[in-house]
Amino acid sequence: MNDELIARVIDQLNLEFGSDVENLNKAEGICNKLQEEKEKIENTLSSVSSEVPSQVTAVIKDVENACKNIENYDKEYHTLESNFNSTKLEVNDMVNNLEECVNKIDELERLQLYLKNIQAVESINQELDDSLNEDDDDQALVEFVRLCKLCSRLHKSKCTHLVSFIRETVYYWHNRLKDKYSKQFEDVLKSISWPVVGSNILAPVIASADRLQPIAKYLLKIELPDELQQKPVVRSSVLVTSGVPLPLPISLLVRPLRKRFVYHFCGTKQTNRLDKPEWFFTQVLTWIRDHEQFVSQWIQPVFNELGLTVDARIEFIRGLVQLTLEKLDSDLPSLQYDDALFSHAVDETLGFDKELKDSFSYPEGLPSAVTILTQAQIFLRWTHLEKKFAREKMDAMLNSETAWHPFSGMEEDSLKVTEVGEAFLTLLSTITDRYQNLRQPGHRLQFLDLQLELIDDLRVRLIQLLHSERNSPLDSNLPAILNTTYYIVTALEEWGTTPHFLMLQHYKSQLESVGKTDLTKMQIAAMQQGTVFDSIIQLFNRIVDDLLDTVCEAVMLETKARSRGYRRDRWFAMSSPHDEVAPQVTPSACPMFQVLAFKLHQLEQLLSHLLFTSAWKKIATQLNTFILEELILENTFNEGGAEQLQLDMTRNLFPLFRQYTQHPDVYFCQVNEACTLLTMKPLPSEFLRNIKPSKVDLLKIHLKALTDHQACDVLRRRVELALDVI
C-alpha cells in the first residue's frame, strides 16, 4: 500500500515539475498548498466527531416511536378484522335471504310473463275465431300477423313448451286461413276455366280479376316467416330443391297442373313412357307458354302492391320445373342401364333446360332439370356415355370414304376444311354446349378432361394414319391431314380465349395449386396464364411443323432432281445474253423451273392459305441456300455465265414467287447478292492480286445476307479470279 502511495506521489510531482530541473522554485508553493489542504481535512474530521453522538440519539428515538405506532396499528387491525368477520356473517345471512326473495320475484315475473303470453295467444285465438265467424278477413289477418310476430319474438326462448304451443297455434290458424282462402282462390280459378285449354281463359278473366287479386293478397299476407317455415318433405335424398316453398297463390296455380302431370306421366297411362321424356318436357313448356302472360298480368300486380320483390312468372315456372325434377329423379335410375334410353333422356333434359333459359329467361340459380344429371351415380354414367358415343363418332368420321374430302358446307375455302376436321370440331362444340351451363366447376372440369382426352386421341390416330401417307406426300391424304391439324389448332386457340374456357383455366389452376403450400405468388399467377388447350396445341403444332417440312422437302427433292443439268452447265464459257436480240432462260433451267412452278401451284391447291404461305416461304429459303451452295459456289463463271445466271434468277425464278409476294427477292438475298458480285465490274485491283475477307469493304457494296467469307468465296467463282478453270 505504501509503495502504491509513493508511486502516486512521484507521478503527481512529475506532473507538477515536468522535465525542467530549473523549475524547482515551485516546491515551496506546492508544500504550502498541501499543508493547507491537510489542515482543512483535520478540521472537518474534528467537527464530524463532535456531532455524531447527538445524531445517533435522535435516530434511536425515532425508531422507538415508530415501533410504538406499529404496535398500535396492529391492535387496531385485529379489532377491525374481528368486527368485519362478525358483520360479514350477518350480511351473508341477509344476502342469502335477499337472493332467495329476488329469485322468487324473478320466477314470479317470468311466470307472469309466461301467463301473459298464453293469455295473449288465447286473446288472439278468440279474435281470430270471431273474425272468421264474422267474415272479417282484414281483422283476421291483423290478428294472425300479431300471432306470427309473437312467435318470431319467442322462437329462441328456452321455454320450449311455450314456444311449441305458440308455433302449433300459428300452424293451426295458418292452415285454417289457408284452407279458407285456397278454396276461394280455387273457386275463382274454376270460374275462369283454369288451367288453360286452348284459348278459353281470355273472356272470363276480366270479370273475375276483382275477386282473384284480393284473395291472392290474403294468401300472400298469411305467408309464414322464414323461422316458422315448415321444411318440405323430400321423397328422395338426392333430389335438389331450392329450399324455398312457392308463394301460396303460385302453388295453387300449379296444383291443377301437377294433378294433370301426375295423371299423364306418373301413372299407367300410355303417355308415361321411359323412351319418351320429350312428352312431359314439351307439356311443361306448353303450360309455361300458355299461362305465363296470365300470371304476369293478374298475379304480379299483387306482389308489387305488397312490396314483394318476387317475379311471379319465374316462381310459376319454378313450380312446373319441380315436376320435371321429380319425374327425372324417379325415371333415371331405371334408364341408366339402357344406353340408348339414358342418352336420349339426357339429350331431352339438356334441350329442355336450354329452352327454359333461351325462351323464358329462367335464371341460372334456380333448380333445373340438369341438376338431376349431376348426381354422383347419374353424372358418372353420363360422362361414360359421352366418351363412348364420342369415340364411336370419331371412328365413323375417320373410317368414312369421304373423310379427307373438302367440307362442302364452307362458304370460304381458304382453310381447306375437311369433313373430318369439321365433324370433330362440331363434336367438341356439341359437348361444350351440353355441359357449359352446369353450375359446379368440378363437373365442367370433368367434361373438359373428356374433351382433352378426345383431342389427344385424335392426335394419336392422325400420327398412325401418317405412317402410310409419307411415301408420296403431295399425292396422298397428307396435305388434307395437315390442313385438318392446322384447322383444329386454329379453332382451339380461338376457343381458349372465350370466357367459358378462361374460367375453366382459372378453376383448373386453383385445383392444381391445392396442397402446394410452397408455391409463390408468381408461380400461382404463372399457372393461371395461358389457356386449357396450350399443352395439346403444342403437340398438334409439332405435327403441323413436321408435315409442313415433309411437303416442302418433297417439292425440294423434285426440284433438285430436275436441276442437275442446270447445275452442271458450262457457266465458264457462256456468251452474254445481252448479245441476243431476245435474251432467253438457260435451256437446262427449264425442267427445274417447270417442276417448281407445278409443285407450287399444286401446293396452293392442296393447302390452306396460311399453310401455303408458310410453305412457299420455306421453299424459297431452302432454294436460296441450294442455288448458292450447289450452283454458284460449285461452278466458275465468265462474264456471260454470270449475266445469264442473273437473268435466270431475276426474270424467271423470282417471278415464280411474285404471285405470292410483291418482293420475292427478299427471300433470295444471298443469291441476289451473289449475282451482283459475279456481274460486278470492274473489280478493284487489290482483289485481282489477293482476295481476302478484310478487303470486301473496298467493293463499296453493302452486303446484308452474305458474310465476308461467303462474298470472297463467290468472287473466287469469277473466271478472272479463279485458280482453276474447268
FENQUIGI-V739663 format. One record per run of one state. SS is the DSSP state (H for helix, E for strand, - for the rest). FROM is the first residue (numbers start at 1). TO is the last residue. Records with the same first field share a line. If there is no record, write none. Layout:
SS = FROM-TO / FROM-TO
This chain:
- = 1-1 / 18-20 / 24-25 / 134-136 / 155-159 / 192-201 / 222-225 / 229-247 / 266-276 / 306-311 / 336-338 / 361-369 / 374-375 / 400-405 / 407-417 / 436-440 / 467-472 / 476-477 / 496-498 / 514-520 / 528-533 / 563-563 / 568-570 / 574-576 / 580-586 / 607-608 / 633-636 / 638-638 / 659-663 / 680-684 / 690-692 / 700-707 / 716-717 / 719-726
H = 2-17 / 21-23 / 26-133 / 137-154 / 160-191 / 202-221 / 226-228 / 248-265 / 277-305 / 312-335 / 339-360 / 370-373 / 376-399 / 419-435 / 441-466 / 473-475 / 478-495 / 499-513 / 521-527 / 534-562 / 564-567 / 571-573 / 577-579 / 587-606 / 609-632 / 639-658 / 664-679 / 685-689 / 693-699 / 708-715
E = 406-406 / 418-418 / 637-637 / 718-718
